[in-house]
């Protein structure tokens, strides 16, 4: 086998190994960055509407239904548990 060809193959394989290690490093960094961001979503802070009292809550699938009551109406709010966003707001007048 030709010495020049063997040197080329060794250098080429070295470059491929360095490139693979860099890609692996970036992949691990992105994976751990996403894990730290998703852990902040475990806490959802909700405020009780003014002049209303907490009545009940139910968790069904990925949604939480929270109901509040006041003198003249009942309010039901539906939240997504993964994102914490309000999906729906239902007002029932007495």
Secondary structure, DSSP 8 states (H G I E B T S, - for coil): --HHHHHHHHHHHHHHHHHHHHHHHHHHHHHHHHHHHHHGGG-------TT-EEEEEEEETTEEEEEEE-SSEEEEEEEETTT--EEEEEEEE-
